[in-house]
Amino acid sequence: WQTGLMDCCSDCGVCCCGLFCFPCLACQVARDMNECCLCGTTMAMRTLYRTRYNIPGSLCSDYCVSLFCLTCSVCQLKRDINQRKELGIF
């Protein structure tokens, strides 16, 4: 990952969106990944993204992050997507 799980200060806009309008952020992530809006918060989305960009990790870690810190998980995904778009590799 290009940012940490709780690296809120790297993009406060994403974190505010996740905190105050979580469904909107989840739909943005799903739209960016060309998936159904209902899939934006799932462990599968996180695992798909991690696999696509060869980010080290495991299914177990994806499950735990999605279970215990869902908002932070989706925020991390969106921050990473934004950074990859800026670099032109998304």
C-alpha positions as CSV (number, residue, x, y, z in Angstrom):
1,W,0.0,0.0,0.0
2,Q,1.2,3.5,-0.7
3,T,-0.4,4.8,2.5
4,G,-0.8,3.3,5.9
5,L,-4.2,2.0,7.1
6,M,-4.7,4.9,9.5
7,D,-2.8,7.5,7.5
8,C,-5.6,10.0,7.6
9,C,-3.5,13.1,7.2
10,S,-2.2,12.1,3.8
11,D,-5.7,12.9,2.3
12,C,-8.1,14.5,4.7
13,G,-10.8,14.8,2.1
14,V,-11.0,11.0,1.7
15,C,-11.1,10.5,5.4
16,C,-13.8,13.1,6.0
17,C,-15.9,11.5,3.2
18,G,-15.4,8.1,4.8
19,L,-16.3,9.4,8.3
20,F,-19.3,11.5,7.3
21,C,-20.6,9.7,4.2
22,F,-19.2,6.2,4.2
23,P,-21.7,4.8,1.6
24,C,-20.6,7.5,-0.9
25,L,-16.9,6.6,-0.4
26,A,-17.7,2.9,-0.8
27,C,-19.5,3.6,-4.1
28,Q,-16.6,5.7,-5.3
29,V,-14.2,2.9,-4.7
30,A,-16.5,0.4,-6.4
31,R,-16.9,2.7,-9.4
32,D,-13.2,3.2,-9.7
33,M,-12.7,-0.6,-9.7
34,N,-15.6,-1.1,-12.2
35,E,-17.6,-3.2,-9.7
36,C,-21.1,-3.1,-8.3
37,C,-21.6,-0.3,-5.7
38,L,-22.5,-2.9,-3.1
39,C,-19.1,-4.4,-3.4
40,G,-17.1,-1.4,-2.3
41,T,-16.7,-2.4,1.3
42,T,-16.0,-6.1,0.9
43,M,-12.9,-8.0,1.7
44,A,-13.0,-9.3,-1.9
45,M,-12.5,-5.7,-3.2
46,R,-9.5,-5.2,-1.0
47,T,-8.1,-8.6,-2.0
48,L,-8.7,-7.9,-5.7
49,Y,-6.9,-4.6,-5.5
50,R,-4.0,-6.0,-3.5
51,T,-3.6,-8.9,-6.0
52,R,-3.9,-6.6,-9.1
53,Y,-1.1,-4.3,-7.9
54,N,1.1,-7.1,-6.2
55,I,0.7,-5.6,-2.7
56,P,2.1,-8.0,-0.2
57,G,-0.5,-9.4,2.3
58,S,-2.8,-12.3,2.9
59,L,-6.5,-13.1,2.9
60,C,-6.4,-13.3,6.6
61,S,-5.0,-9.8,7.0
62,D,-7.6,-8.5,4.4
63,Y,-10.4,-10.2,6.4
64,C,-9.2,-8.8,9.8
65,V,-8.8,-5.2,8.4
66,S,-12.2,-5.3,6.7
67,L,-13.8,-6.8,9.9
68,F,-12.3,-4.5,12.6
69,C,-11.6,-1.3,10.7
70,L,-13.9,-1.1,7.7
71,T,-13.9,2.7,7.3
72,C,-10.1,2.8,7.5
73,S,-9.9,0.0,5.0
74,V,-12.1,1.7,2.4
75,C,-10.3,5.1,3.0
76,Q,-6.9,3.4,2.4
77,L,-8.2,1.9,-0.8
78,K,-9.5,5.2,-2.1
79,R,-6.2,7.0,-1.1
80,D,-4.2,4.4,-3.0
81,I,-6.5,4.6,-6.1
82,N,-6.1,8.4,-6.1
83,Q,-2.3,8.2,-5.9
84,R,-2.1,5.6,-8.6
85,K,-4.3,7.8,-10.8
86,E,-2.0,10.7,-10.3
87,L,1.0,8.5,-11.3
88,G,-0.9,7.2,-14.3
89,I,-0.7,3.6,-13.3
90,F,-4.3,2.9,-12.4
